[in-house]
Amino acid sequence: MARYTGPRTKLSRRFGVSLFGSSKAFERRNFPPGQHGVRAGRKKKSEYAVALGEKQKLRFQYGILEKQFRAYYQEAARRRGVTGETMLQLLETRLDNVCYRAGFGNSRQAARQLVNHGHVAVNGRKVDIPSFQTKPGDVIKILDKPSSKQLVARMLDLTQAMPRVDWIDVDRDSMQATVTRIPERGDIDPIVNEQLIVELYSR
C-alpha cells in the first residue's frame, strides 16, 4: 500500500512542527533543513503557500497520500456540517488512528503496520485495512494470538504515559478499545488550521 517512506526528521523541521509524534527532530536543529535553513523562516509566504503547507502537514500527520486526502475532503464537503471539522473527524476515526489513540501503537505508523499485518479485529472480524472507517459502538480488539498479544503488550508499555482521549474507552487488560462517540472539534488537536485547507480545495 502506498505510503510516504522519505526522511521524517527533515519534514518535521521543514514545517516547524512534530509530524510523527517525536520531538527529536528539533533537539539539535530547530530550523528548516537545507543550506539556507536558518534564514528560511524570515521569508514571507504567500496565502497559497501557507494554505498548501497546512494541507501537507495534515497529510503527513495522518500518513496518507494526496489522492486519498482529496477524497476525504470531498466526502466531508458532501456531508452536512462544517467541512473542516468533518474532515478531521473522518481522519480521526480511521482504524489505524483509533489504534494509535488507544495506545496499541506508539506512532500512527506503528498502528498502521499493526492493522496491515492482521493483528486487529473490529466487532469480531479481522480487518487489515488501515483506512477502515470506525463508528460509535465499534469494538477494536487485538487478535488472540501470542504474536499479536506480545507485540501490543510492548506497545502498551511504551504508550502508558500518553494522554488518552475520552471518545475511546480502552481496556488495557483485554487489549480492547470501544469507540463511544464521534470526536468533536475540541477533542481533536491537529497541528493545522483546517479552514485554510478547505479554502485551498474550494478555489
Contact map, one row per residue, 1 for C-alpha under 8 A:
11100000000000000000000000000000000000000000000000000000000000000000000000000000000000000000000000000000000000000000000000000000000000000000000000000000000000000000000000000000000000000000000000000000000
11110000000000000000000000000000000000000000000000000000000000001000000000000000000000000000000000000000000000000000000000000000000000000000000000000000000000000000000000000000000000000000000000000000000
11111000000000000000000000000000000000000000000000000000000000111000000000000000000000000000000000000000000000000000000000000000000000000000000000000000000000000000000000000000000000000000000000000000000
01111100000000000000000000000000000000000000000000000000000100111000000000000000000000000000000000000000000000000000000000000000000000000000000000000000000000000000000000000000000000000000000000000000000
00111110000000000000000000000000000000000000000000000000000000000000000000000000000000000000000000000000000000000000000000000000000000000000000000000000000000000000000000000000000000000000000000000000000
00011111000000000000000000000000000000000000000000000000000000000000000000000000000000000000000000000000000000000000000000000000000000000000000000000000000000000000000000000000000000000000000000000000000
00001111111000000000000000000000000000000000000000000000000000000000000000000000000000000000000000000000000000000000000000000000000000000000000000000000000000000000000000000000000000000000000000000000000
00000111111100000011000000000000000000000000000000000000000000000000000000000000000000000000000000000000000000000000000000000000000000000000000000000000000000000000000000000000000000000000000000000000000
00000011111110000000000110000000000000000000000000000000000000000000000000000000000000000000000000000000000000000000000000000000000000000000000000000000000000000000000000000000000000000000000000000000000
00000011111111000000000010000001100000000000000000000000000000000000000000000000000000000000000000000000000000000000000000000000000000000000000000000000000000000000000000000000000000000000000000000000000
00000011111111100010000000000000000000000000000000000000000000000000000000000000000000000000000000000000000000000000000000000000000000000000000000000000000000000000000000000000000000000000000000000000000
00000001111111111111000010000000000000000000000000000000000000000000000000000000000000000000000000000000000000000000000000000000000000000000000000000000000000000000000000000000000000000000000000000000000
00000000111111111100000011001111100000000000000000000000000000000000000000000000000000000000000000000000000000000000000000000000000000000000000000000000000000000000000000000000000000000000000000000000000
00000000011111110000000000000011100000000000000000000000000000000000000000000000000000000000000000000000000000000000000000000000000000000000000000000000000000000000000000000000000000000000000000000000000
00000000001111111000000000000001000000000000000000001000100000000000000000000000000000000000000000000000000000000000000000000000000000000000000000000000000000000000000000000000000000000000000000000000000
00000000000111111100000000000111000000000000000000000000000000000000000000000000000000000000000000000000000000000000000000000000000000000000000000000000000000000000000000000000000000000000000000000000000
00000000000110111110000000000000000000000000000000000000000000000000000000000000000000000000000000000000000000000000000000000000000000000000000000000000000000000000000000000000000000000000001000000000000
00000000000110011111111010000000000000000000000000000000000000000000000000000000000000000000000000000000000000000000000000000000000000000000000000000000000000000000000000000000000000000000000000000000000
00000001001100001111110000000000000000000000000000000000100110000000000000000000000000000000000000000000000000000000000000000000000000000000000000000000000000000000000000000000000000000000000000000000000
00000001000100000111110000000000000000000000000000000000000110000000000000000000000000000000000000000000001100000000000000000000000000000000000000000000000000000000000000000000000000000000000000000000000
00000000000000000111111000000000000000000000000000000000000000000000000000000000000000000000000000000000001000000000000000000000000000000000000000000000000000000000000000000000000000000000000000000000000
00000000000000000111111110000000000000000000000000000000000000000000000000000000000000000000000000000000000000000000000000000000000000000000000000000000000000000000000000000000000000000000000000000000000
00000000000000000100111111100000000000000000000000000000000000000000000000000000000000000000000000000000000000000000000000000000000000000000000000000000000000000000000000000000000000000000000000000000000
00000000100000000000011111100000000000000000000000000000000000000000000000000000000000000000000000000000000000000000000000000000000000000000000000000000000000000000000000000000000000000000000000000000000
00000000110110000100011111111100000000000000000000000000000000000000000000000000000000000000000000000000000000000000000000000000000000000000000000000000000000000000000000000000000000000000000000000000000
00000000000010000000001111111110000000000000000000000000000000000000000000000000000000000000000000000000000000000000000000000000000000000000000000000000000000000000000000000000000000000000000000000000000
00000000000000000000001111111100000000000000000000000000000000000000000000000000000000000000000000000000000000000000000000000000000000000000000000000000000000000000000000000000000000000000000000000000000
00000000000000000000000011111100000000000000000000000000000000000000000000000000000000000000000000000000000000000000000000000000000000000000000000000000000000000000000000000000000000000000000000000000000
00000000000010000000000011111111000000000000000000000000000000000000000000000000000000000000000000000000000000000000000000000000000000000000000000000000000000000000000000000000000000000000000000000000000
00000000000010010000000011111111000000000000000000000000000000000000000000000000000000000000000000000000000000000000000000000000000000000000000000000000000000000000000000000000000000000000000000000000000
00000000000011010000000001001111100011001000000000000000000000000000000000000000000000000000000000000000000000000000000000000000000000000000000000000000000000000000000000000000000000000000000000000000000
00000000010011110000000000001111110011011000000000000000000000000000000000000000000000000000000000000000000000000000000000000000000000000000000000000000000000000000000000000000000000000000000000000000000
00000000010011000000000000000011111110000000000000000000000000000000000000000000000000000000000000000000000000000000000000000000000000000000000000000000000000000000000000000000000000000000000000000000000
00000000000000000000000000000001111110000000000000000000000000000000000000000000000000000000000000000000000000000000000000000000000000000000000000000000000000000000000000000000000000000000000000000000000
00000000000000000000000000000000111110000000000000000000000000000000000000000000000000000000000000000000000000000000000000000000000000000000000000000000000000000000000000000000000000000000000000000000000
00000000000000000000000000000000111111110000000000000000000000000000000000000000000000000000000000000000000000000000000000000000000000000000000000000000000000000000000000000000000000000000000000000000000
00000000000000000000000000000011111111111000000000000000000000000000000000000000000000000000000000000000000000000000000000000000000000000000000000000000000000000000000000000000000000000000000000000000000
00000000000000000000000000000011000111111000000000000000000000000000000000000000000000000000000000000000000000000000000000000000000000000000000000000000000000000000000000000000000000000000000000000000000
00000000000000000000000000000000000111111110000000000000000000000000000000000000000000000000000000000000000000000000000000000000000000000000000000000000000000000000000000000000000000000000000000000000000
00000000000000000000000000000001000111111110000000000000000000000000000000000000000000000000000000000000000000000000000000000000000000000000000000000000000000000000000000000000000000000000000000000000000
00000000000000000000000000000011000011111111000000000000000000000000000000000000000000000000000000000000000000000000000000000000000000000000000000000000000000000000000000000000000000000000000000000000000
00000000000000000000000000000000000000111111000000000000000000000000000000000000000000000000000000000000000000000000000000000000000000000000000000000000000000000000000000000000000000000000000000000000000
00000000000000000000000000000000000000111111100000000000000000000000000000000000000000000000000000000000000000000000000000000000000000000000000000000000000000000000000000000000000000000000000000000000000
00000000000000000000000000000000000000001111110000000000000000000000000000000000000000000000000000000000000000000000000000000000000000000000000000000000000000000000000000000000000000000000000000000000000
00000000000000000000000000000000000000000011111011000000000000000000000000000000000000000000000000000000000000000000000000000000000000000000000000000000000000000000000000000000000000000000000000000000000
00000000000000000000000000000000000000000001111111000000000000000000000000000000000000000000000000000000000000000000000000000000000000000000000000000000000000000000000000000000000000000000000000000000000
00000000000000000000000000000000000000000000111111100000000000000000000000000000000000000000000000000000000000000000000000000000000000000000000000000000000000000000000000000000000000000000000000000000000
00000000000000000000000000000000000000000000011111110000000000000000000000000000000000000000000000000000000000000000000000000000000000000000000000000000000000000000000000000000000000000000000000000001000
00000000000000000000000000000000000000000000111111111000000000000000000000000000000000000000000000000000000000000000000000000000000000000000000000000000000000000000000000000000000000000000000000000000000
00000000000000000000000000000000000000000000111111111100000000000000000000000000000000000000000000000000000000000000000000000000000000000000000000000000000000000000000000000000000000000000000000000000000
00000000000000000000000000000000000000000000001111111110000000000000000000000000000000000000000000000000000000000000000000000000000000000000000000000000000000000000000000000000000000000000000000011011000
00000000000000000000000000000000000000000000000111111111000000000000000000000000000000000000000000000000000000000000000000000000000000000000000000000000000000000000000000000000000000000000000000001001000
00000000000000100000000000000000000000000000000011111111100000000000000000000000000000000000000000000000000000000000000000000000000000000000000000000000000000000000000000000000000000000000000000000000000
00000000000000000000000000000000000000000000000001111111110000000000000000000000000000000000000000000000000000000000000000000000000000000000000000000000000000000000000000000000000000000000000111011000000
00000000000000000000000000000000000000000000000000111111111000000000000000000000000000000000000000000000000000000000000000000000000000000000000000000000000000000000000000000000000000000000000101001000000
00000000000000000000000000000000000000000000000000011111111100000000000000000000000000000000000000000000000000000000000000000000000000000000000000000000000000000000000000000000000000000000000000000000000
00000000000000100010000000000000000000000000000000001111111110000000000000000000000000000000000000000000000000000000000000000000000000000000000000000000000000000000000000000000000000000000001100000000000
00000000000000000000000000000000000000000000000000000111111111000000000000000000000000000000000000000000000000000000000000000000000000000000000000000000000000000000000000000000000000000000011100000000000
00000000000000000000000000000000000000000000000000000011111111111100100000000000000000000000000000000000000000000000000000000000000000000000000000000000000000000000000000000000000000000000000000000000000
00010000000000000011000000000000000000000000000000000001111111111000000000000000000000000000000000000000000000000000000000000000000000000000000000000000000000000000000000000000000000000000000000000000000
00000000000000000011000000000000000000000000000000000000111111100000000000000000000000000000000000000000000000000000000000000000000000000000000000000000000000000000000000000000000000000000000000000000000
00000000000000000000000000000000000000000000000000000000011111110000000000000000000000000010000010000000000100000000000000000000000000000000000000000000000000000000000000000000000000000000000000000000000
00110000000000000000000000000000000000000000000000000000001111111000000000000000000000000000000000000000000110000000000000000000000000000000000000000000000000000000000000000000000000000000000000000000000
00110000000000000000000000000000000000000000000000000000001101111101100000000000000000000000000000000000000000000000000000000000000000000000000000000000000000000000000000000000000000000000000000000000000
01110000000000000000000000000000000000000000000000000000001100111111100000000000000000000000000000000000000000000000000000000000000000000000000000000000000000000000000000000000000000000000000000000000000
00000000000000000000000000000000000000000000000000000000001000011111110000000000000000000000000000000000000000000000000000000000000000000000000000000000000000000000000000000000000000000000000000000000000
00000000000000000000000000000000000000000000000000000000000000001111111000000000000000000000000000000000000000000000000000000000000000000000000000000000000000000000000000000000000000000000000000000000000
00000000000000000000000000000000000000000000000000000000000000011111111100000000000000000000000000000000000000000000000000000000000000000000000000000000000000000000000000000000000000000000000000000000000
00000000000000000000000000000000000000000000000000000000001000011111111110000000000000000000000000000000000000000000000000000000000000000000000000000000000000000000000000000000000000000000000000000000000
00000000000000000000000000000000000000000000000000000000000000000111111111000000000000000000000000000000000000000000000000000000000000000000000000000000000000000000000000000000000000000000000000000000000
00000000000000000000000000000000000000000000000000000000000000000011111111100000000000000000000000000000000000000000000000000000000000000000000000000000000000000000000000000000000000000000000000000000000
00000000000000000000000000000000000000000000000000000000000000000001111111110000000000100110000000000000000000000000000000000000000000000000000000000000000000000000000000000000000000000000000000000000000
00000000000000000000000000000000000000000000000000000000000000000000111111111000001000100000000000000000000000000000000000000000000000000000000000000000000000000000000000000000000000000000000000000100100
00000000000000000000000000000000000000000000000000000000000000000000011111111100000000000000000000000000000000000000000000000000000000000000000000000000000000000000000000000000000000000000000000000000000
00000000000000000000000000000000000000000000000000000000000000000000001111111110000000100000000000000000000000000000000000000000000000000000000000000000000000000000000000000000000000000000000000000000000
00000000000000000000000000000000000000000000000000000000000000000000000111111111001101100100000000000000000000000000000000000000000000000000000000000000000000000000000000000000000000000000000000000000000
00000000000000000000000000000000000000000000000000000000000000000000000011111111001000000000000000000000000000000000000000000000000000000000000000000000000000000000000000000000000000000000000000000000000
00000000000000000000000000000000000000000000000000000000000000000000000001111111000000000000000000000000000000000000000000000000000000000000000000000000000000000000000000000000000000000000000000000000000
00000000000000000000000000000000000000000000000000000000000000000000000000111111101001000000000000000000000000000000000000000000000000000000000000000000000000000000000000000000000000000000000000000000000
00000000000000000000000000000000000000000000000000000000000000000000000000011111111000000000000000000000000000000000000000000000000000000000000000000000000000000000000000000000000000000000000000000000000
00000000000000000000000000000000000000000000000000000000000000000000000000000011111011000000000000000000000000000000000000000000000000000000000000000000000000000000000000000000000000000000000000000000000
00000000000000000000000000000000000000000000000000000000000000000000000000000001111111000000000000000000000000000000000000000000000000000000000000000000000000000000000000000000000000000000000000000000000
00000000000000000000000000000000000000000000000000000000000000000000000010011011111111100000000000000000000000000000000000000000000000000000000000000000000000000000000000000000000000000000000000000100000
00000000000000000000000000000000000000000000000000000000000000000000000000010000011111110000000000000000000000000000000000000000000000000000000000000000000000000000000000000000000000000000000001101100000
00000000000000000000000000000000000000000000000000000000000000000000000000000000111111111000000000000000000000000000000000000000000000000000000000000000000000000000000000000000000000011000000001000000000
00000000000000000000000000000000000000000000000000000000000000000000000000010010111111111100000000000000000000000000000000000000000000000000000000000000000000000000000000000000000000000000000000000000000
00000000000000000000000000000000000000000000000000000000000000000000000110110000001111111110000000000000000000000000000000000000000000000000000000000000000000000000000000000000000000000000000000000000000
00000000000000000000000000000000000000000000000000000000000000000000000000000000000111111111000000000000000000000000000000000000000000000000000000000000000000000000000000000000000000001001000001000000000
00000000000000000000000000000000000000000000000000000000000000000000000000000000000011111111100000000000000000000000000000000000000000000000000000000000000000000000000000000000000001111000000000000000000
00000000000000000000000000000000000000000000000000000000000000000000000100010000000001111111110000000000000000000000000000000000000010000000000000000000000000000000000000000000000000000000000000000000000
00000000000000000000000000000000000000000000000000000000000001000000000100000000000000111111110010000000000000000000000000000000000000000000000000000000000000000000000000000000000000000000000000000000000
00000000000000000000000000000000000000000000000000000000000000000000000000000000000000011111110011000000000000000000000000000000000000000000000000000000000000000000000000000000000000100001000000000000000
00000000000000000000000000000000000000000000000000000000000000000000000000000000000000001111111011000000000000000000000000000000000011100000000000000000000000000000000000000000000001000000000000000000000
00000000000000000000000000000000000000000000000000000000000000000000000000000000000000000111111111000000000000000000000000000000011111000000000000000000000000000000000000000000000000000000000000000000000
00000000000000000000000000000000000000000000000000000000000000000000000000000000000000000000111111100000000000000010000000000000111111000000000000000000000000000000000000000000000000000000000000000000000
00000000000000000000000000000000000000000000000000000000000000000000000000000000000000000000011111110000000100110010000000000000011100000000000000000000000000000000000000000000000000000000000000000000000
00000000000000000000000000000000000000000000000000000000000001000000000000000000000000000011111111111000000100110000000000000000000000000000000000000000000000000000000000000000000000000000000000000000000
00000000000000000000000000000000000000000000000000000000000000000000000000000000000000000001111111111100000000000000000000000000000000000000000000000000000000000000000100000000000000000000000000000000000
00000000000000000000000000000000000000000000000000000000000000000000000000000000000000000000001111111111100000100000000000000000000000000001000000000000000000000000000000000000000000000000000000000000000
00000000000000000000000000000000000000000000000000000000000000000000000000000000000000000000000111111111111101100000000000000000000000000000000000000000000000000000000000000000000000000000000000000000000
00000000000000000000000000000000000000000000000000000000000000000000000000000000000000000000000011111111000000000000000000000000000000000000000000000000000000000001100100000000000000000000000000000000000
00000000000000000000000000000000000000000000000000000000000000000000000000000000000000000000000001111111100000000000000000000000000000000000000000000000000000000001100111000000100000000000000000000000000
00000000000000000000000000000000000000000000000000000000000000000000000000000000000000000000000000111111110000000000000000000000000000000000000000000000001100110100000000000000000000000000000000000000000
00000000000000000000000000000000000000000000000000000000000000000000000000000000000000000000000000111111110000100000000000000000000000000000000000000001001100100000000000000000000000000000000000000000000
00000000000000000000000000000000000000000000000000000000000000000000000000000000000000000000000000110111111111100100000000000000000000000000000000000001001100100000000000000000000000000000000000000000000
00000000000000000000000000000000000000000000000000000000000000000000000000000000000000000000000000010011111101100000000000000000000000000000000000000000001001100000000000000000000000000000000000000000000
00000000000000000001100000000000000000000000000000000000000000000000000000000000000000000000000000010000111111100000000000000000000000000000000000000000000000000000000000000000000000000000000000000000000
00000000000000000001000000000000000000000000000000000000000001100000000000000000000000000000000110010000111111110000000000000000000000000000000000000000000000000000000000000000000000000000000000000000000
00000000000000000000000000000000000000000000000000000000000000100000000000000000000000000000000000000000101111111000000000000000000000000000000000000000000000000000000000000000000000000000000000000000000
00000000000000000000000000000000000000000000000000000000000000000000000000000000000000000000000000010000111111111100000000000000000000000000000000000000000000000000000000000000000000000000000000000000000
00000000000000000000000000000000000000000000000000000000000000000000000000000000000000000000000110110001111111111110000000000000000000000000000000000000000000000000000000000000000000000000000000000000000
00000000000000000000000000000000000000000000000000000000000000000000000000000000000000000000000110000000000111111111000000000000010000000000000000000000000000000000000000000000000000000000000000000000000
00000000000000000000000000000000000000000000000000000000000000000000000000000000000000000000000000000000000011111111100000000000000000000000000000000000000000000000000000000000000000000000000000000000000
00000000000000000000000000000000000000000000000000000000000000000000000000000000000000000000000000000000100001111111111100000000000000000000000000000000000000000000000000000000000000000000000000000000000
00000000000000000000000000000000000000000000000000000000000000000000000000000000000000000000001100000000000000111111111100000011110000000000000000000000000000000000000000000000000000000000000000000000000
00000000000000000000000000000000000000000000000000000000000000000000000000000000000000000000000000000000000000011111111000000001110000000000000000000000000000000000000000000000000000000000000000000000000
00000000000000000000000000000000000000000000000000000000000000000000000000000000000000000000000000000000000000001111111000000001000000000000000000000000000000000000000000000000000000000000000000000000000
00000000000000000000000000000000000000000000000000000000000000000000000000000000000000000000000000000000000000000111111100000111000000000000000000000000000000000000000000000000000000000000000000000000000
00000000000000000000000000000000000000000000000000000000000000000000000000000000000000000000000000000000000000000111111110000101000000000000011000010000000000000000000000000000000000000000000000000000000
00000000000000000000000000000000000000000000000000000000000000000000000000000000000000000000000000000000000000000110011111000111000000000001111000000000000000000000000000000000000000000000000000000000000
00000000000000000000000000000000000000000000000000000000000000000000000000000000000000000000000000000000000000000000001111111110000000000001111000000000000000000000000000000000000000000000000000000000000
00000000000000000000000000000000000000000000000000000000000000000000000000000000000000000000000000000000000000000000000111111110000000000111100000000000000000000000000000000000000000000000000000000000000
00000000000000000000000000000000000000000000000000000000000000000000000000000000000000000000000000000000000000000000000011111000000000000111100000000000000000000000000000000000000000000000000000000000000
00000000000000000000000000000000000000000000000000000000000000000000000000000000000000000000000000000000000000000000000011111100000000000010100000000000000000000000000000000000000000000000000000000000000
00000000000000000000000000000000000000000000000000000000000000000000000000000000000000000000000000000000000000000000000011111110000000000000000000000000000000000000000000000000000000000000000000000000000
00000000000000000000000000000000000000000000000000000000000000000000000000000000000000000000000000000000000000000000011111011111000000000000001000000000000000000000000000000000000000000000000000000000000
00000000000000000000000000000000000000000000000000000000000000000000000000000000000000000000000000000000000000000010010111001111100100000000000000000000000000000000000000000000000000000000000000000000000
00000000000000000000000000000000000000000000000000000000000000000000000000000000000000000000000000000000000000000011111100000111110000000000000000000000000000000000000000000000000000000000000000000000000
00000000000000000000000000000000000000000000000000000000000000000000000000000000000000000000001000000000000000000011000000000011111100000000000000000000000000000000000000000000000000000000000000000000000
00000000000000000000000000000000000000000000000000000000000000000000000000000000000000000000011100000000000000010011000000000001111100000000000000000000000000000000000000000000000000000000000000000000000
00000000000000000000000000000000000000000000000000000000000000000000000000000000000000000000011100000000000000000000000000000000111110000000000000000000000000000000000000000000000000000000000000000000000
00000000000000000000000000000000000000000000000000000000000000000000000000000000000000000000011100000000000000000000000000000010111111000000000000000000000000000000000000000000000000000000000000000000000
00000000000000000000000000000000000000000000000000000000000000000000000000000000000000000100111000000000000000000000000000000000001111100000000000000000000000000000000000000000000000000000000000000000000
00000000000000000000000000000000000000000000000000000000000000000000000000000000000000000000111000000000000000000000000000000000000111110100000000000000000000000000000000000000001000000000000000000000000
00000000000000000000000000000000000000000000000000000000000000000000000000000000000000000000100000000000000000000000000000000000000011111100000000000000000000000000000000000000001011000000000000000000000
00000000000000000000000000000000000000000000000000000000000000000000000000000000000000000000000000000000000000000000000000000000000001111100000000000000000000000000000000000000011111000000000000000000000
00000000000000000000000000000000000000000000000000000000000000000000000000000000000000000000000000000000000000000000000000000000000000111110000000000000000000000000000000000000011110000000000000000000000
00000000000000000000000000000000000000000000000000000000000000000000000000000000000000000000000000000000000000000000000001100000000001111111000000000000000000000000000000000000011100000000000000000000000
00000000000000000000000000000000000000000000000000000000000000000000000000000000000000000000000000000000000000000000000001110000000000001111100000000000000000000000000000000001111000000000000000000000000
00000000000000000000000000000000000000000000000000000000000000000000000000000000000000000000000000100000000000000000000111100000000000000111110000000000000000000000000000000001110000000000000000000000000
00000000000000000000000000000000000000000000000000000000000000000000000000000000000000000000000000000000000000000000000111110000000000000011111000000000000000000000000000000111100000000000000000000000000
00000000000000000000000000000000000000000000000000000000000000000000000000000000000000000000000000000000000000000000001110000000000000000001111100011001000000000000000000000011000000000000000000000000000
00000000000000000000000000000000000000000000000000000000000000000000000000000000000000000000000000000000000000000000001110000100000000000000111110011000000000000000000000000000000000000000000000000000000
00000000000000000000000000000000000000000000000000000000000000000000000000000000000000000000000000000000000000000000000000000000000000000000011111011000000000000000000000000000000000000000000000000000000
00000000000000000000000000000000000000000000000000000000000000000000000000000000000000000000000000000000000000000000000000000000000000000000001111111000000000000000000000000000000000000000000000000000000
00000000000000000000000000000000000000000000000000000000000000000000000000000000000000000000000000000000000000000000000000000000000000000000000111111100000000000000000000000000000000000000000000000000000
00000000000000000000000000000000000000000000000000000000000000000000000000000000000000000000000000000000000000000000000000000000000000000000000011111110000000000000000000000000000000000000000000000000000
00000000000000000000000000000000000000000000000000000000000000000000000000000000000000000000000000000000000000000000001000000000000000000000011111111111000000000000000000000000000000000000000000000000000
00000000000000000000000000000000000000000000000000000000000000000000000000000000000000000000000000000000000000000000000000000000000000000000011111111111100000000000000000000010000000000000000000000000000
00000000000000000000000000000000000000000000000000000000000000000000000000000000000000000000000000000000000000000000000000000000000000000000000001111111110000000000000000000000000000000000000000000000000
00000000000000000000000000000000000000000000000000000000000000000000000000000000000000000000000000000000000000000000000000000000000000000000000000111111111000000000000000000000000000000000000000000000000
00000000000000000000000000000000000000000000000000000000000000000000000000000000000000000000000000000001100000000000000000000000000000000000010000011111111100000000000000000010000000000000000000000000000
00000000000000000000000000000000000000000000000000000000000000000000000000000000000000000000000000000000000000000000000000000000000000000000000000001111111110000000000000000000000000000000000000000000000
00000000000000000000000000000000000000000000000000000000000000000000000000000000000000000000000000000000000000000000000000000000000000000000000000000111111111000000000000000000000000000000000000000000000
00000000000000000000000000000000000000000000000000000000000000000000000000000000000000000000000000000011110000000000000000000000000000000000000000000011111111100000000000000000000000000000000000000000000
00000000000000000000000000000000000000000000000000000000000000000000000000000000000000000000000000000011100000000000000000000000000000000000000000000001111111110000000000010000000000000000000000000000000
00000000000000000000000000000000000000000000000000000000000000000000000000000000000000000000000000000000000000000000000000000000000000000000000000000000111111110000000000000000000000000000000000000000000
00000000000000000000000000000000000000000000000000000000000000000000000000000000000000000000000000000000010000000000000000000000000000000000000000000000011111111000000000000000000000000000000000000000000
00000000000000000000000000000000000000000000000000000000000000000000000000000000000000000000000000000011110000000000000000000000000000000000000000000000001111111100000000000000000000000000000000000000000
00000000000000000000000000000000000000000000000000000000000000000000000000000000000000000000000000000010000000000000000000000000000000000000000000000000000111111100000000000000000000000000000000000000000
00000000000000000000000000000000000000000000000000000000000000000000000000000000000000000000000000000000000000000000000000000000000000000000000000000000000001111110000000000000000000000000000000000000000
00000000000000000000000000000000000000000000000000000000000000000000000000000000000000000000000000000010000000000000000000000000000000000000000000000000000000111111000000000000000000000000000000000000000
00000000000000000000000000000000000000000000000000000000000000000000000000000000000000000000000000000000000000000000000000000000000000000000000000000000000000001111100000000000000000000000000000000000000
00000000000000000000000000000000000000000000000000000000000000000000000000000000000000000000000000001100000000000000000000000000000000000000000000000000000000000111110000000000000000000000000000000000000
00000000000000000000000000000000000000000000000000000000000000000000000000000000000000000000000000001100000000000000000000000000000000000000000000000000000000000011111100000000000000000010000000000000000
00000000000000000000000000000000000000000000000000000000000000000000000000000000000000000000000000000000000000000000000000000000000000000000000000000000000000000001111110000000000000000000000000000000000
00000000000000000000000000000000000000000000000000000000000000000000000000000000000000000000000000000000000000000000000000000000000000000000000000000000000000000000111110000000001111100000000000000000000
00000000000000000000000000000000000000000000000000000000000000000000000000000000000000000000000001001100000000000000000000000000000000000000000000000000000000000000111111000000111110000000000000000000000
00000000000000000000000000000000000000000000000000000000000000000000000000000000000000000000000000000100000000000000000000000000000000000000000000000000000000000000011111100000111100000000000000000000000
00000000000000000000000000000000000000000000000000000000000000000000000000000000000000000000000000000100000000000000000000000000000000000000000000000000000000000000000111110011110000000000000000000000000
00000000000000000000000000000000000000000000000000000000000000000000000000000000000000000000000000000000000000000000000000000000000000000000000000000000000000000000000011111111100000000000000000000000000
00000000000000000000000000000000000000000000000000000000000000000000000000000000000000000000000000000000000000000000000000000000000000000000000000000000000100000000000001111111000000000000000000000000000
00000000000000000000000000000000000000000000000000000000000000000000000000000000000000000000000000000000000000000000000000000000000000000000000000000000000000000000000000111111000000000000000000000000000
00000000000000000000000000000000000000000000000000000000000000000000000000000000000000000000000000000000000000000000000000000000000000000000100000000000000000000000000000111111000000000000000000000000000
00000000000000000000000000000000000000000000000000000000000000000000000000000000000000000000000000000000000000000000000000000000000000000000110000001001000000000000000001111111100000000000000000000000000
00000000000000000000000000000000000000000000000000000000000000000000000000000000000000000000000000000000000000000000000000000000000000000011110000000000000000000000000001111111110000000000000000000000000
00000000000000000000000000000000000000000000000000000000000000000000000000000000000000000000000000000100000000000000000000000000000000000011100000000000000000000000000111100011111000000000000000000000000
00000000000000000000000000000000000000000000000000000000000000000000000000000000000000000000000000000000000000000000000000000000000000011111000000000000000000000000000111000001111100000000000000000000000
00000000000000000000000000000000000000000000000000000000000000000000000000000000000000000000000000000000000000000000000000000000000001111110000000000000000000000000001110000000111111000000000000000000000
00000000000000000000000000000000000000000000000000000000000000000000000000000000000000000000000000000000000000000000000000000000000000011100000000000000000000000000001110000000011111000000000000000000000
00000000000000000000000000000000000000000000000000000000000000000000000000000000000000000000000000000000000000000000000000000000000000111000000000000000000000000000001100000000001111100000000000000000000
00000000000000000000000000000000000000000000000000000000000000000000000000000000000000001000100000000000000000000000000000000000000000110000000000000000000000000000001000000000001111110000000000000000000
00000000000000000000000000000000000000000000000000000000000000000000000000000000000000001001000000000000000000000000000000000000000000000000000000000000000000000000001000000000000011111111000000000000000
00000000000000000000000000000000000000000000000000000000000000000000000000000000000010001000000000000000000000000000000000000000000000000000000000000000000000000000000000000000000001111111000000000000000
00000000000000000000000000000000000000000000000000000000000000000000000000000000000010011000000000000000000000000000000000000000000000000000000000000000000000000000000000000000000000111111100000000000000
00000000000000000000000000000000000000000000000000000000000000000000000000000000000000000000000000000000000000000000000000000000000000000000000000000000000000000000000000000000000000111111100000000000000
00000000000000000000000000000000000000000000000000000000000000000000000000000000000000000000000000000000000000000000000000000000000000000000000000000000000000000000100000000000000000111111100000000000000
00000000000000000000000000000000000000000000000000000000000000000000000000000000000000010001000000000000000000000000000000000000000000000000000000000000000000000000000000000000000000111111110000000000000
00000000000000000000000000000000000000000000000000000000000000000000000000000000000000000000000000000000000000000000000000000000000000000000000000000000000000000000000000000000000000001111111000000000000
00000000000000000000000000000000000000000000000000000000010000000000000000000000000000000000000000000000000000000000000000000000000000000000000000000000000000000000000000000000000000000001111110000000000
00000000000000001000000000000000000000000000000000000000110000000000000000000000000000000000000000000000000000000000000000000000000000000000000000000000000000000000000000000000000000000000111110000000000
00000000000000000000000000000000000000000000000000000110110000000000000000000000000000000000000000000000000000000000000000000000000000000000000000000000000000000000000000000000000000000000011111000000000
00000000000000000000000000000000000000000000000000000100000000000000000000000000000000000000000000000000000000000000000000000000000000000000000000000000000000000000000000000000000000000000011111111000000
00000000000000000000000000000000000000000000000000000110000000000000000000000000000110010000000000000000000000000000000000000000000000000000000000000000000000000000000000000000000000000000000111111100000
00000000000000000000000000000000000000000000000000000000000000000000000000000000000100000000000000000000000000000000000000000000000000000000000000000000000000000000000000000000000000000000000011111110000
00000000000000000000000000000000000000000000000000100100000000000000000000000000000000000000000000000000000000000000000000000000000000000000000000000000000000000000000000000000000000000000000011111111000
00000000000000000000000000000000000000000000000000110110000000000000000000000000000100000000000000000000000000000000000000000000000000000000000000000000000000000000000000000000000000000000000011111111100
00000000000000000000000000000000000000000000000000000000000000000000000010000000001100000000000000000000000000000000000000000000000000000000000000000000000000000000000000000000000000000000000001111111110
00000000000000000000000000000000000000000000000000100000000000000000000000000000000000000000000000000000000000000000000000000000000000000000000000000000000000000000000000000000000000000000000000111111111
00000000000000000000000000000000000000000000000100110000000000000000000000000000000000000000000000000000000000000000000000000000000000000000000000000000000000000000000000000000000000000000000000011111111
00000000000000000000000000000000000000000000000000000000000000000000000010000000000000000000000000000000000000000000000000000000000000000000000000000000000000000000000000000000000000000000000000001111111
00000000000000000000000000000000000000000000000000000000000000000000000000000000000000000000000000000000000000000000000000000000000000000000000000000000000000000000000000000000000000000000000000000111111
00000000000000000000000000000000000000000000000000000000000000000000000000000000000000000000000000000000000000000000000000000000000000000000000000000000000000000000000000000000000000000000000000000011111
